[in-house]
Amino acid sequence: MQHKYGDAEMRRFLKHELDGYLRGRASEVRHEPPLVLVQREPYVWYQKGSMAFYALSDAIGEDKLNAALKEFLASGS
């Protein structure tokens, strides 16, 4: 997305995702469960997920993240 639309649009998207995540979390009556226990919290699946993957890509590099995801998918996990 960043390659196609540029840095400004990526920042706008991530801000939108963060706002959605925080709105979803604010409406919870209980604490956010660990990811493995998430059931009906789509704000965790989508909004938090996109931010986490972007942060991971920023930390280790897009090429390394893509290679790791390719290997994961090839392993059938």
N, CA, C and O atoms as a Maestro MAE file, in Angstrom:
{
 s_m_m2io_version
 :::
 2.0.0
}

f_m_ct {
 s_m_title
 :::
 protein
 m_atom[308] {
  # First column is atom index #
  i_m_mmod_type
  r_m_x_coord
  r_m_y_coord
  r_m_z_coord
  i_m_residue_number
  s_m_chain_name
  s_m_pdb_residue_name
  s_m_pdb_atom_name
  i_m_atomic_number
  :::
  1 25 0.824 -1.186 0.000 1 A "MET " " N  " 7
  2 3 0.000 0.000 0.000 1 A "MET " " CA " 6
  3 2 0.873 1.257 0.000 1 A "MET " " C  " 6
  4 15 0.597 2.221 -0.713 1 A "MET " " O  " 8
  5 25 1.916 1.225 0.802 2 A "GLN " " N  " 7
  6 3 2.801 2.383 0.882 2 A "GLN " " CA " 6
  7 2 3.479 2.634 -0.460 2 A "GLN " " C  " 6
  8 15 3.639 3.784 -0.868 2 A "GLN " " O  " 8
  9 25 3.878 1.568 -1.148 3 A "HIS " " N  " 7
  10 3 4.525 1.719 -2.452 3 A "HIS " " CA " 6
  11 2 3.551 2.283 -3.482 3 A "HIS " " C  " 6
  12 15 3.933 3.079 -4.340 3 A "HIS " " O  " 8
  13 25 2.302 1.867 -3.392 4 A "LYS " " N  " 7
  14 3 1.320 2.282 -4.383 4 A "LYS " " CA " 6
  15 2 0.799 3.701 -4.130 4 A "LYS " " C  " 6
  16 15 0.625 4.473 -5.072 4 A "LYS " " O  " 8
  17 25 0.548 4.047 -2.855 5 A "TYR " " N  " 7
  18 3 -0.107 5.310 -2.553 5 A "TYR " " CA " 6
  19 2 0.784 6.350 -1.873 5 A "TYR " " C  " 6
  20 15 0.411 7.520 -1.791 5 A "TYR " " O  " 8
  21 25 1.942 5.942 -1.392 6 A "GLY " " N  " 7
  22 3 2.873 6.894 -0.784 6 A "GLY " " CA " 6
  23 2 2.781 6.968 0.733 6 A "GLY " " C  " 6
  24 15 1.876 6.414 1.357 6 A "GLY " " O  " 8
  25 25 3.752 7.673 1.298 7 A "ASP " " N  " 7
  26 3 3.869 7.771 2.759 7 A "ASP " " CA " 6
  27 2 2.696 8.491 3.407 7 A "ASP " " C  " 6
  28 15 2.201 8.054 4.445 7 A "ASP " " O  " 8
  29 25 2.250 9.580 2.814 8 A "ALA " " N  " 7
  30 3 1.161 10.363 3.423 8 A "ALA " " CA " 6
  31 2 -0.121 9.547 3.506 8 A "ALA " " C  " 6
  32 15 -0.820 9.583 4.519 8 A "ALA " " O  " 8
  33 25 -0.427 8.815 2.447 9 A "GLU " " N  " 7
  34 3 -1.650 7.994 2.454 9 A "GLU " " CA " 6
  35 2 -1.509 6.828 3.435 9 A "GLU " " C  " 6
  36 15 -2.486 6.427 4.068 9 A "GLU " " O  " 8
  37 25 -0.310 6.293 3.559 10 A "MET " " N  " 7
  38 3 -0.081 5.211 4.519 10 A "MET " " CA " 6
  39 2 -0.290 5.714 5.941 10 A "MET " " C  " 6
  40 15 -0.922 5.035 6.750 10 A "MET " " O  " 8
  41 25 0.231 6.888 6.250 11 A "ARG " " N  " 7
  42 3 0.031 7.477 7.585 11 A "ARG " " CA " 6
  43 2 -1.447 7.731 7.853 11 A "ARG " " C  " 6
  44 15 -1.930 7.505 8.962 11 A "ARG " " O  " 8
  45 25 -2.163 8.200 6.835 12 A "ARG " " N  " 7
  46 3 -3.601 8.438 6.981 12 A "ARG " " CA " 6
  47 2 -4.322 7.121 7.271 12 A "ARG " " C  " 6
  48 15 -5.189 7.070 8.143 12 A "ARG " " O  " 8
  49 25 -3.970 6.061 6.549 13 A "PHE " " N  " 7
  50 3 -4.569 4.748 6.767 13 A "PHE " " CA " 6
  51 2 -4.278 4.248 8.178 13 A "PHE " " C  " 6
  52 15 -5.182 3.781 8.871 13 A "PHE " " O  " 8
  53 25 -3.012 4.343 8.608 14 A "LEU " " N  " 7
  54 3 -2.650 3.855 9.941 14 A "LEU " " CA " 6
  55 2 -3.348 4.656 11.040 14 A "LEU " " C  " 6
  56 15 -3.718 4.088 12.068 14 A "LEU " " O  " 8
  57 25 -3.532 5.944 10.849 15 A "LYS " " N  " 7
  58 3 -4.264 6.753 11.822 15 A "LYS " " CA " 6
  59 2 -5.711 6.286 11.902 15 A "LYS " " C  " 6
  60 15 -6.272 6.169 12.991 15 A "LYS " " O  " 8
  61 25 -6.312 6.020 10.750 16 A "HIS " " N  " 7
  62 3 -7.689 5.518 10.706 16 A "HIS " " CA " 6
  63 2 -7.782 4.176 11.435 16 A "HIS " " C  " 6
  64 15 -8.714 3.956 12.208 16 A "HIS " " O  " 8
  65 25 -6.830 3.286 11.194 17 A "GLU " " N  " 7
  66 3 -6.828 1.981 11.846 17 A "GLU " " CA " 6
  67 2 -6.646 2.122 13.362 17 A "GLU " " C  " 6
  68 15 -7.321 1.439 14.131 17 A "GLU " " O  " 8
  69 25 -5.745 2.995 13.789 18 A "LEU " " N  " 7
  70 3 -5.533 3.219 15.211 18 A "LEU " " CA " 6
  71 2 -6.802 3.763 15.862 18 A "LEU " " C  " 6
  72 15 -7.184 3.315 16.943 18 A "LEU " " O  " 8
  73 25 -7.451 4.716 15.219 19 A "ASP " " N  " 7
  74 3 -8.698 5.266 15.761 19 A "ASP " " CA " 6
  75 2 -9.762 4.176 15.893 19 A "ASP " " C  " 6
  76 15 -10.453 4.108 16.910 19 A "ASP " " O  " 8
  77 25 -9.898 3.329 14.881 20 A "GLY " " N  " 7
  78 3 -10.865 2.229 14.928 20 A "GLY " " CA " 6
  79 2 -10.546 1.240 16.031 20 A "GLY " " C  " 6
  80 15 -11.440 0.773 16.737 20 A "GLY " " O  " 8
  81 25 -9.287 0.927 16.173 21 A "TYR " " N  " 7
  82 3 -8.867 0.005 17.231 21 A "TYR " " CA " 6
  83 2 -9.183 0.582 18.609 21 A "TYR " " C  " 6
  84 15 -9.735 -0.111 19.464 21 A "TYR " " O  " 8
  85 25 -8.834 1.841 18.821 22 A "LEU " " N  " 7
  86 3 -9.075 2.459 20.124 22 A "LEU " " CA " 6
  87 2 -10.565 2.597 20.417 22 A "LEU " " C  " 6
  88 15 -10.978 2.441 21.566 22 A "LEU " " O  " 8
  89 25 -11.380 2.886 19.402 23 A "ARG " " N  " 7
  90 3 -12.835 2.942 19.602 23 A "ARG " " CA " 6
  91 2 -13.370 1.566 19.998 23 A "ARG " " C  " 6
  92 15 -14.192 1.455 20.907 23 A "ARG " " O  " 8
  93 25 -12.907 0.530 19.321 24 A "GLY " " N  " 7
  94 3 -13.347 -0.831 19.646 24 A "GLY " " CA " 6
  95 2 -12.938 -1.237 21.040 24 A "GLY " " C  " 6
  96 15 -13.722 -1.828 21.782 24 A "GLY " " O  " 8
  97 25 -11.725 -0.924 21.389 25 A "ARG " " N  " 7
  98 3 -11.223 -1.273 22.721 25 A "ARG " " CA " 6
  99 2 -11.950 -0.503 23.815 25 A "ARG " " C  " 6
  100 15 -12.199 -1.036 24.897 25 A "ARG " " O  " 8
  101 25 -12.287 0.744 23.534 26 A "ALA " " N  " 7
  102 3 -12.970 1.578 24.535 26 A "ALA " " CA " 6
  103 2 -14.365 1.059 24.847 26 A "ALA " " C  " 6
  104 15 -14.875 1.277 25.946 26 A "ALA " " O  " 8
  105 25 -14.985 0.377 23.893 27 A "SER " " N  " 7
  106 3 -16.350 -0.111 24.119 27 A "SER " " CA " 6
  107 2 -16.384 -1.474 24.806 27 A "SER " " C  " 6
  108 15 -17.464 -1.984 25.103 27 A "SER " " O  " 8
  109 25 -15.240 -2.062 25.060 28 A "GLU " " N  " 7
  110 3 -15.184 -3.366 25.731 28 A "GLU " " CA " 6
  111 2 -15.500 -3.219 27.211 28 A "GLU " " C  " 6
  112 15 -15.127 -2.233 27.846 28 A "GLU " " O  " 8
  113 25 -16.187 -4.206 27.746 29 A "VAL " " N  " 7
  114 3 -16.477 -4.208 29.181 29 A "VAL " " CA " 6
  115 2 -15.442 -5.031 29.946 29 A "VAL " " C  " 6
  116 15 -15.404 -5.009 31.176 29 A "VAL " " O  " 8
  117 25 -14.611 -5.752 29.211 30 A "ARG " " N  " 7
  118 3 -13.549 -6.542 29.841 30 A "ARG " " CA " 6
  119 2 -12.219 -6.188 29.178 30 A "ARG " " C  " 6
  120 15 -12.181 -5.479 28.173 30 A "ARG " " O  " 8
  121 25 -11.149 -6.686 29.747 31 A "HIS " " N  " 7
  122 3 -9.829 -6.425 29.172 31 A "HIS " " CA " 6
  123 2 -9.699 -7.149 27.838 31 A "HIS " " C  " 6
  124 15 -10.310 -8.195 27.620 31 A "HIS " " O  " 8
  125 25 -8.898 -6.578 26.961 32 A "GLU " " N  " 7
  126 3 -8.648 -7.204 25.668 32 A "GLU " " CA " 6
  127 2 -7.933 -8.527 25.879 32 A "GLU " " C  " 6
  128 15 -6.912 -8.571 26.565 32 A "GLU " " O  " 8
  129 25 -8.454 -9.616 25.297 33 A "PRO " " N  " 7
  130 3 -7.819 -10.919 25.491 33 A "PRO " " CA " 6
  131 2 -6.540 -11.038 24.664 33 A "PRO " " C  " 6
  132 15 -6.346 -10.287 23.708 33 A "PRO " " O  " 8
  133 25 -5.669 -11.979 25.030 34 A "PRO " " N  " 7
  134 3 -4.512 -12.253 24.178 34 A "PRO " " CA " 6
  135 2 -5.001 -12.671 22.789 34 A "PRO " " C  " 6
  136 15 -6.108 -13.191 22.653 34 A "PRO " " O  " 8
  137 25 -4.202 -12.453 21.787 35 A "LEU " " N  " 7
  138 3 -4.608 -12.702 20.406 35 A "LEU " " CA " 6
  139 2 -5.135 -14.121 20.192 35 A "LEU " " C  " 6
  140 15 -6.090 -14.321 19.441 35 A "LEU " " O  " 8
  141 25 -4.528 -15.088 20.837 36 A "VAL " " N  " 7
  142 3 -4.943 -16.473 20.653 36 A "VAL " " CA " 6
  143 2 -6.360 -16.718 21.187 36 A "VAL " " C  " 6
  144 15 -7.009 -17.682 20.778 36 A "VAL " " O  " 8
  145 25 -6.843 -15.878 22.079 37 A "LEU " " N  " 7
  146 3 -8.171 -16.041 22.673 37 A "LEU " " CA " 6
  147 2 -9.229 -15.097 22.094 37 A "LEU " " C  " 6
  148 15 -10.376 -15.105 22.540 37 A "LEU " " O  " 8
  149 25 -8.852 -14.297 21.118 38 A "VAL " " N  " 7
  150 3 -9.801 -13.350 20.527 38 A "VAL " " CA " 6
  151 2 -10.894 -14.120 19.800 38 A "VAL " " C  " 6
  152 15 -10.614 -15.015 19.003 38 A "VAL " " O  " 8
  153 25 -12.141 -13.763 20.083 39 A "GLN " " N  " 7
  154 3 -13.260 -14.437 19.430 39 A "GLN " " CA " 6
  155 2 -14.109 -13.465 18.620 39 A "GLN " " C  " 6
  156 15 -14.215 -13.605 17.402 39 A "GLN " " O  " 8
  157 25 -14.704 -12.500 19.271 40 A "ARG " " N  " 7
  158 3 -15.606 -11.579 18.571 40 A "ARG " " CA " 6
  159 2 -15.135 -10.141 18.747 40 A "ARG " " C  " 6
  160 15 -15.927 -9.255 19.069 40 A "ARG " " O  " 8
  161 25 -13.881 -9.922 18.540 41 A "GLU " " N  " 7
  162 3 -13.302 -8.586 18.634 41 A "GLU " " CA " 6
  163 2 -12.638 -8.238 17.307 41 A "GLU " " C  " 6
  164 15 -11.411 -8.258 17.205 41 A "GLU " " O  " 8
  165 25 -13.443 -7.917 16.279 42 A "PRO " " N  " 7
  166 3 -12.846 -7.658 14.963 42 A "PRO " " CA " 6
  167 2 -11.881 -6.483 14.964 42 A "PRO " " C  " 6
  168 15 -11.013 -6.407 14.094 42 A "PRO " " O  " 8
  169 25 -12.009 -5.564 15.917 43 A "TYR " " N  " 7
  170 3 -11.062 -4.453 15.977 43 A "TYR " " CA " 6
  171 2 -9.660 -4.961 16.270 43 A "TYR " " C  " 6
  172 15 -8.681 -4.313 15.900 43 A "TYR " " O  " 8
  173 25 -9.545 -6.102 16.925 44 A "VAL " " N  " 7
  174 3 -8.230 -6.695 17.178 44 A "VAL " " CA " 6
  175 2 -7.721 -7.365 15.911 44 A "VAL " " C  " 6
  176 15 -6.554 -7.198 15.559 44 A "VAL " " O  " 8
  177 25 -8.563 -8.112 15.223 45 A "TRP " " N  " 7
  178 3 -8.132 -8.824 14.018 45 A "TRP " " CA " 6
  179 2 -7.660 -7.861 12.949 45 A "TRP " " C  " 6
  180 15 -6.595 -8.050 12.363 45 A "TRP " " O  " 8
  181 25 -8.435 -6.844 12.696 46 A "TYR " " N  " 7
  182 3 -8.167 -5.988 11.545 46 A "TYR " " CA " 6
  183 2 -7.321 -4.768 11.896 46 A "TYR " " C  " 6
  184 15 -6.202 -4.623 11.404 46 A "TYR " " O  " 8
  185 25 -7.851 -3.899 12.739 47 A "GLN " " N  " 7
  186 3 -7.133 -2.665 13.018 47 A "GLN " " CA " 6
  187 2 -5.801 -2.907 13.713 47 A "GLN " " C  " 6
  188 15 -4.780 -2.372 13.281 47 A "GLN " " O  " 8
  189 25 -5.787 -3.695 14.769 48 A "LYS " " N  " 7
  190 3 -4.536 -3.945 15.477 48 A "LYS " " CA " 6
  191 2 -3.583 -4.753 14.600 48 A "LYS " " C  " 6
  192 15 -2.371 -4.536 14.630 48 A "LYS " " O  " 8
  193 25 -4.124 -5.672 13.829 49 A "GLY " " N  " 7
  194 3 -3.303 -6.500 12.955 49 A "GLY " " CA " 6
  195 2 -2.549 -5.693 11.916 49 A "GLY " " C  " 6
  196 15 -1.362 -5.923 11.685 49 A "GLY " " O  " 8
  197 25 -3.236 -4.748 11.289 50 A "SER " " N  " 7
  198 3 -2.568 -3.947 10.258 50 A "SER " " CA " 6
  199 2 -1.464 -3.092 10.867 50 A "SER " " C  " 6
  200 15 -0.400 -2.921 10.271 50 A "SER " " O  " 8
  201 25 -1.721 -2.561 12.049 51 A "MET " " N  " 7
  202 3 -0.692 -1.738 12.706 51 A "MET " " CA " 6
  203 2 0.491 -2.595 13.143 51 A "MET " " C  " 6
  204 15 1.641 -2.168 13.040 51 A "MET " " O  " 8
  205 25 0.213 -3.799 13.630 52 A "ALA " " N  " 7
  206 3 1.287 -4.686 14.083 52 A "ALA " " CA " 6
  207 2 2.176 -5.107 12.913 52 A "ALA " " C  " 6
  208 15 3.401 -5.115 13.031 52 A "ALA " " O  " 8
  209 25 1.559 -5.456 11.787 53 A "PHE " " N  " 7
  210 3 2.352 -5.859 10.633 53 A "PHE " " CA " 6
  211 2 3.170 -4.696 10.072 53 A "PHE " " C  " 6
  212 15 4.304 -4.889 9.634 53 A "PHE " " O  " 8
  213 25 2.608 -3.510 10.085 54 A "TYR " " N  " 7
  214 3 3.367 -2.352 9.609 54 A "TYR " " CA " 6
  215 2 4.553 -2.085 10.532 54 A "TYR " " C  " 6
  216 15 5.657 -1.807 10.064 54 A "TYR " " O  " 8
  217 25 4.328 -2.168 11.838 55 A "ALA " " N  " 7
  218 3 5.415 -1.946 12.801 55 A "ALA " " CA " 6
  219 2 6.501 -3.012 12.645 55 A "ALA " " C  " 6
  220 15 7.691 -2.706 12.708 55 A "ALA " " O  " 8
  221 25 6.087 -4.253 12.444 56 A "LEU " " N  " 7
  222 3 7.059 -5.332 12.252 56 A "LEU " " CA " 6
  223 2 7.865 -5.114 10.972 56 A "LEU " " C  " 6
  224 15 9.081 -5.304 10.956 56 A "LEU " " O  " 8
  225 25 7.189 -4.721 9.917 57 A "SER " " N  " 7
  226 3 7.873 -4.427 8.661 57 A "SER " " CA " 6
  227 2 8.875 -3.287 8.834 57 A "SER " " C  " 6
  228 15 9.974 -3.322 8.282 57 A "SER " " O  " 8
  229 25 8.485 -2.293 9.599 58 A "ASP " " N  " 7
  230 3 9.368 -1.153 9.858 58 A "ASP " " CA " 6
  231 2 10.577 -1.578 10.694 58 A "ASP " " C  " 6
  232 15 11.681 -1.070 10.496 58 A "ASP " " O  " 8
  233 25 10.367 -2.506 11.625 59 A "ALA " " N  " 7
  234 3 11.440 -2.932 12.529 59 A "ALA " " CA " 6
  235 2 12.456 -3.855 11.849 59 A "ALA " " C  " 6
  236 15 13.664 -3.678 12.011 59 A "ALA " " O  " 8
  237 25 11.963 -4.847 11.083 60 A "ILE " " N  " 7
  238 3 12.890 -5.835 10.510 60 A "ILE " " CA " 6
  239 2 13.107 -5.652 9.018 60 A "ILE " " C  " 6
  240 15 14.022 -6.244 8.445 60 A "ILE " " O  " 8
  241 25 12.281 -4.848 8.391 61 A "GLY " " N  " 7
  242 3 12.396 -4.622 6.952 61 A "GLY " " CA " 6
  243 2 11.340 -5.393 6.187 61 A "GLY " " C  " 6
  244 15 10.997 -6.525 6.528 61 A "GLY " " O  " 8
  245 25 10.841 -4.760 5.159 62 A "GLU " " N  " 7
  246 3 9.764 -5.355 4.356 62 A "GLU " " CA " 6
  247 2 10.188 -6.673 3.708 62 A "GLU " " C  " 6
  248 15 9.412 -7.627 3.673 62 A "GLU " " O  " 8
  249 25 11.415 -6.725 3.196 63 A "ASP " " N  " 7
  250 3 11.884 -7.947 2.529 63 A "ASP " " CA " 6
  251 2 11.934 -9.128 3.487 63 A "ASP " " C  " 6
  252 15 11.521 -10.232 3.131 63 A "ASP " " O  " 8
  253 25 12.435 -8.908 4.697 64 A "LYS " " N  " 7
  254 3 12.508 -9.992 5.687 64 A "LYS " " CA " 6
  255 2 11.117 -10.447 6.117 64 A "LYS " " C  " 6
  256 15 10.872 -11.642 6.280 64 A "LYS " " O  " 8
  257 25 10.203 -9.487 6.300 65 A "LEU " " N  " 7
  258 3 8.833 -9.844 6.685 65 A "LEU " " CA " 6
  259 2 8.177 -10.652 5.573 65 A "LEU " " C  " 6
  260 15 7.553 -11.678 5.842 65 A "LEU " " O  " 8
  261 25 8.310 -10.206 4.341 66 A "ASN " " N  " 7
  262 3 7.717 -10.940 3.220 66 A "ASN " " CA " 6
  263 2 8.304 -12.339 3.091 66 A "ASN " " C  " 6
  264 15 7.574 -13.287 2.803 66 A "ASN " " O  " 8
  265 25 9.603 -12.486 3.297 67 A "ALA " " N  " 7
  266 3 10.236 -13.804 3.228 67 A "ALA " " CA " 6
  267 2 9.725 -14.709 4.339 67 A "ALA " " C  " 6
  268 15 9.468 -15.890 4.107 67 A "ALA " " O  " 8
  269 25 9.576 -14.165 5.541 68 A "ALA " " N  " 7
  270 3 9.073 -14.962 6.665 68 A "ALA " " CA " 6
  271 2 7.624 -15.391 6.426 68 A "ALA " " C  " 6
  272 15 7.262 -16.531 6.718 68 A "ALA " " O  " 8
  273 25 6.802 -14.496 5.903 69 A "LEU " " N  " 7
  274 3 5.405 -14.847 5.615 69 A "LEU " " CA " 6
  275 2 5.324 -15.885 4.500 69 A "LEU " " C  " 6
  276 15 4.498 -16.796 4.561 69 A "LEU " " O  " 8
  277 25 6.166 -15.756 3.493 70 A "LYS " " N  " 7
  278 3 6.197 -16.733 2.397 70 A "LYS " " CA " 6
  279 2 6.575 -18.115 2.926 70 A "LYS " " C  " 6
  280 15 5.970 -19.119 2.553 70 A "LYS " " O  " 8
  281 25 7.583 -18.153 3.800 71 A "GLU " " N  " 7
  282 3 8.013 -19.426 4.390 71 A "GLU " " CA " 6
  283 2 6.908 -20.023 5.260 71 A "GLU " " C  " 6
  284 15 6.664 -21.229 5.225 71 A "GLU " " O  " 8
  285 25 6.249 -19.178 6.034 72 A "PHE " " N  " 7
  286 3 5.152 -19.634 6.889 72 A "PHE " " CA " 6
  287 2 4.033 -20.248 6.055 72 A "PHE " " C  " 6
  288 15 3.530 -21.322 6.386 72 A "PHE " " O  " 8
  289 25 3.643 -19.579 4.985 73 A "LEU " " N  " 7
  290 3 2.578 -20.087 4.135 73 A "LEU " " CA " 6
  291 2 2.990 -21.382 3.424 73 A "LEU " " C  " 6
  292 15 2.178 -22.292 3.260 73 A "LEU " " O  " 8
  293 25 4.242 -21.453 3.009 74 A "ALA " " N  " 7
  294 3 4.735 -22.660 2.325 74 A "ALA " " CA " 6
  295 2 4.783 -23.858 3.262 74 A "ALA " " C  " 6
  296 15 4.660 -25.000 2.821 74 A "ALA " " O  " 8
  297 25 4.964 -23.596 4.567 75 A "SER " " N  " 7
  298 3 5.047 -24.694 5.531 75 A "SER " " CA " 6
  299 2 3.675 -25.302 5.840 75 A "SER " " C  " 6
  300 15 3.583 -26.382 6.423 75 A "SER " " O  " 8
  301 25 2.621 -24.603 5.446 76 A "GLY " " N  " 7
  302 3 1.271 -25.112 5.696 76 A "GLY " " CA " 6
  303 2 0.790 -24.880 7.122 76 A "GLY " " C  " 6
  304 15 -0.208 -25.469 7.536 76 A "GLY " " O  " 8
  305 25 1.468 -24.046 7.870 77 A "SER " " N  " 7
  306 3 1.095 -23.805 9.268 77 A "SER " " CA " 6
  307 2 -0.158 -23.035 9.409 77 A "SER " " C  " 6
  308 15 -0.591 -22.760 10.528 77 A "SER " " O  " 8
  :::
 }
 m_bond[307] {
  # First column is bond index #
  i_m_from
  i_m_to
  i_m_order
  :::
  1 1 2 1
  2 2 3 1
  3 3 4 2
  4 3 5 1
  5 5 6 1
  6 6 7 1
  7 7 8 2
  8 7 9 1
  9 9 10 1
  10 10 11 1
  11 11 12 2
  12 11 13 1
  13 13 14 1
  14 14 15 1
  15 15 16 2
  16 15 17 1
  17 17 18 1
  18 18 19 1
  19 19 20 2
  20 19 21 1
  21 21 22 1
  22 22 23 1
  23 23 24 2
  24 23 25 1
  25 25 26 1
  26 26 27 1
  27 27 28 2
  28 27 29 1
  29 29 30 1
  30 30 31 1
  31 31 32 2
  32 31 33 1
  33 33 34 1
  34 34 35 1
  35 35 36 2
  36 35 37 1
  37 37 38 1
  38 38 39 1
  39 39 40 2
  40 39 41 1
  41 41 42 1
  42 42 43 1
  43 43 44 2
  44 43 45 1
  45 45 46 1
  46 46 47 1
  47 47 48 2
  48 47 49 1
  49 49 50 1
  50 50 51 1
  51 51 52 2
  52 51 53 1
  53 53 54 1
  54 54 55 1
  55 55 56 2
  56 55 57 1
  57 57 58 1
  58 58 59 1
  59 59 60 2
  60 59 61 1
  61 61 62 1
  62 62 63 1
  63 63 64 2
  64 63 65 1
  65 65 66 1
  66 66 67 1
  67 67 68 2
  68 67 69 1
  69 69 70 1
  70 70 71 1
  71 71 72 2
  72 71 73 1
  73 73 74 1
  74 74 75 1
  75 75 76 2
  76 75 77 1
  77 77 78 1
  78 78 79 1
  79 79 80 2
  80 79 81 1
  81 81 82 1
  82 82 83 1
  83 83 84 2
  84 83 85 1
  85 85 86 1
  86 86 87 1
  87 87 88 2
  88 87 89 1
  89 89 90 1
  90 90 91 1
  91 91 92 2
  92 91 93 1
  93 93 94 1
  94 94 95 1
  95 95 96 2
  96 95 97 1
  97 97 98 1
  98 98 99 1
  99 99 100 2
  100 99 101 1
  101 101 102 1
  102 102 103 1
  103 103 104 2
  104 103 105 1
  105 105 106 1
  106 106 107 1
  107 107 108 2
  108 107 109 1
  109 109 110 1
  110 110 111 1
  111 111 112 2
  112 111 113 1
  113 113 114 1
  114 114 115 1
  115 115 116 2
  116 115 117 1
  117 117 118 1
  118 118 119 1
  119 119 120 2
  120 119 121 1
  121 121 122 1
  122 122 123 1
  123 123 124 2
  124 123 125 1
  125 125 126 1
  126 126 127 1
  127 127 128 2
  128 127 129 1
  129 129 130 1
  130 130 131 1
  131 131 132 2
  132 131 133 1
  133 133 134 1
  134 134 135 1
  135 135 136 2
  136 135 137 1
  137 137 138 1
  138 138 139 1
  139 139 140 2
  140 139 141 1
  141 141 142 1
  142 142 143 1
  143 143 144 2
  144 143 145 1
  145 145 146 1
  146 146 147 1
  147 147 148 2
  148 147 149 1
  149 149 150 1
  150 150 151 1
  151 151 152 2
  152 151 153 1
  153 153 154 1
  154 154 155 1
  155 155 156 2
  156 155 157 1
  157 157 158 1
  158 158 159 1
  159 159 160 2
  160 159 161 1
  161 161 162 1
  162 162 163 1
  163 163 164 2
  164 163 165 1
  165 165 166 1
  166 166 167 1
  167 167 168 2
  168 167 169 1
  169 169 170 1
  170 170 171 1
  171 171 172 2
  172 171 173 1
  173 173 174 1
  174 174 175 1
  175 175 176 2
  176 175 177 1
  177 177 178 1
  178 178 179 1
  179 179 180 2
  180 179 181 1
  181 181 182 1
  182 182 183 1
  183 183 184 2
  184 183 185 1
  185 185 186 1
  186 186 187 1
  187 187 188 2
  188 187 189 1
  189 189 190 1
  190 190 191 1
  191 191 192 2
  192 191 193 1
  193 193 194 1
  194 194 195 1
  195 195 196 2
  196 195 197 1
  197 197 198 1
  198 198 199 1
  199 199 200 2
  200 199 201 1
  201 201 202 1
  202 202 203 1
  203 203 204 2
  204 203 205 1
  205 205 206 1
  206 206 207 1
  207 207 208 2
  208 207 209 1
  209 209 210 1
  210 210 211 1
  211 211 212 2
  212 211 213 1
  213 213 214 1
  214 214 215 1
  215 215 216 2
  216 215 217 1
  217 217 218 1
  218 218 219 1
  219 219 220 2
  220 219 221 1
  221 221 222 1
  222 222 223 1
  223 223 224 2
  224 223 225 1
  225 225 226 1
  226 226 227 1
  227 227 228 2
  228 227 229 1
  229 229 230 1
  230 230 231 1
  231 231 232 2
  232 231 233 1
  233 233 234 1
  234 234 235 1
  235 235 236 2
  236 235 237 1
  237 237 238 1
  238 238 239 1
  239 239 240 2
  240 239 241 1
  241 241 242 1
  242 242 243 1
  243 243 244 2
  244 243 245 1
  245 245 246 1
  246 246 247 1
  247 247 248 2
  248 247 249 1
  249 249 250 1
  250 250 251 1
  251 251 252 2
  252 251 253 1
  253 253 254 1
  254 254 255 1
  255 255 256 2
  256 255 257 1
  257 257 258 1
  258 258 259 1
  259 259 260 2
  260 259 261 1
  261 261 262 1
  262 262 263 1
  263 263 264 2
  264 263 265 1
  265 265 266 1
  266 266 267 1
  267 267 268 2
  268 267 269 1
  269 269 270 1
  270 270 271 1
  271 271 272 2
  272 271 273 1
  273 273 274 1
  274 274 275 1
  275 275 276 2
  276 275 277 1
  277 277 278 1
  278 278 279 1
  279 279 280 2
  280 279 281 1
  281 281 282 1
  282 282 283 1
  283 283 284 2
  284 283 285 1
  285 285 286 1
  286 286 287 1
  287 287 288 2
  288 287 289 1
  289 289 290 1
  290 290 291 1
  291 291 292 2
  292 291 293 1
  293 293 294 1
  294 294 295 1
  295 295 296 2
  296 295 297 1
  297 297 298 1
  298 298 299 1
  299 299 300 2
  300 299 301 1
  301 301 302 1
  302 302 303 1
  303 303 304 2
  304 303 305 1
  305 305 306 1
  306 306 307 1
  307 307 308 2
  :::
 }
}
